[in-house]
Amino acid sequence: MRHTLPLAPQFYVTAPQPCPYLDGRMERKLFTALQGEHAAALNNSLSHQGFRRSQNVLYRPSCTECAACLSARINVAEFDLSKSQKRILRRNRHLHRRITSPWATEEQFDLFRIYLDSRHADGGMADMDVFEFAAMIEETPIRSRVVEYLDGEGGRLCGVSLTDLLEDGVSMVYSFYDPALLRQSLGTYLILDHINIAREAGLDYVYLGYWVPGSPKMGYKARFSGLEVYLGKAWQPIGDPERFATTHHPLSTDPIAEQVANLTLPDLRAGKL
């Protein structure tokens, strides 16, 4: 089904499929194409309203009976290191950050396969081949970078993040790392370093994707101070994570046409940007 607004992008809805985060539930996404000369403006606008990018598509969960998934970002000014996070920084101080253009390499793909086979062998990306991986990295119509983490300058690749540059922050589109380095807590370290990247660039936020209360896969995001979630058409501090429920009710989600009508979109007419 297609939903449109005058002078606006066209929005579509995916068919329901099993939820990867909460057992026994079905997920559905609202999405639109990201393309053309106004791609950056659309990406910024919809990212501020809880959407995420995957190649040339912007999407947001729109499940029929569940509203558990909440877009999450770290407010850099409100972030303070915990004791455990300070230890993680010390354990990884030997890592060298290298930022490149969005270009896939064999070394990245090898690490990606090791990561998937260890952490997400039954996930939706488990069968991704090298060509699909290259598309994930390289098919971007906006300002994107690959942030690599090496064991010393010129050393072995330990972690990677595909990162978008937004007008107010950086968005960690997809990250992976060497699962054998368990003690180094690389998943947390990549986020901590992106907070530093945002500070270095004078940006306010690090966008993390979705936090799902009740999902062990997503629980780590709530351990970052300064975390905000998009709820009730606005960003708000997460406060106590325990106050959020895995909402499951036929009235949890507004009708698609109403969701689209309530979106704030950039004026894409000629001369308006």
Secondary structure, DSSP 8 states (H G I E B T S, - for coil): -EEE-TTS-EEEE---EE-SSSTT-EE-EEEEE--STTHHHHHHHHHTTT-EEETTEEEEE--SSB---EEEEEEGGG----HHHHHHHHHTTTEEEEEE-S---HHHHHHHHHHHHHH-TTSTTTT--HHHHHHHHH--SS-EEEEEEEESTT--EEEEEEEEE-SSEEEEEEEEE-TT-GGGTHHHHHHHHHHHHHHHTT--EEEEEEE-TT-TTTGGGGGSTTEEEEETTEEEE---GGG----B-TTSS--HHHHHHT------STT--
